[in-house]
Amino acid sequence: MFKTTNTLLKIRGEKMSNHRKRLKASDVFRESKYVFGKKVSFEEVFPEIEDIVVDVEELCWGTNKQNCKRTYTKRNFPGEYIDCSNPLCYNGGFSIGKILRDMVKNRQTELETLELCQGYEGSPKGNKYYKKCLNQFKIKVSIKYKKTAK
């Protein structure tokens, strides 16, 4: 039986399968199909936001990684989820989209909060659940809304 290698797939431009890569929250979201909705751009979801700054400090527990800080704006916004950097974590990260939807609904301009990683650490193929990922995210969001016509 012919076994396709990653090199052959790369040459042919096909997606490589790598069982060692653990899918993060944004990967799972991107690959999901929704019956009653579709994925759209930031501007389509939040037309009332003129500018945004999201500062995220990931508190890494149980890994050798240092805490990392990231800043996102409207130009480099990551999407619905911000991923966990724990290399052993599956489906890791948190929903920044949910936080923003709640803020916009209440016309909040500032928010500081702490979110837990939604992922778990498991076996290399993802078949076994070892424990919940312990990483946490300190989040600071600043929103500037567009002026509304009176």
C-alpha positions, 0 to 999 in steps of 0.5 A: 500500500502506498503511504503518502508522505508529508513531503509529497503532500507539501509538493502537491499543496495539500494540507499536511496531517500532523498528529503532534500539533494540538488544535487550539480554540481558533483552529477548532472554531475555524474548522467548525461548520455552523447551521444557523450562522456564518463567520464574518469580519470584525467590521461586520460584527462590530460596526459601532467600534471605531478603535480597540486595544486588547492587552492579554497577559497569559499566565503560564502554569505547569509549563516552562514558558514565561508569561507572555504579553500580547496586544491586539488592535482592530488591524491585527485582531485574532478573531473569535478566540485568542489561543493558549500557548501551552504546547500540550493543550488541546482546544486551548484559549478563550473567547474574546468575541464573547467578551466584546459582544457583552461589552458592546451590548452594554456600551462599556469602554473599559474592562479588566478581567481574568479568563481561564483556558478552556482547553485540556492537556491530553495524550499526543493523539488527543485520545486521552484527557489528562487534566484541564489546562492551568493557563490563565489570561489577564485581559484589558480591553479599551473600546472607542465607539463611533460617534452616532448621528443625532 
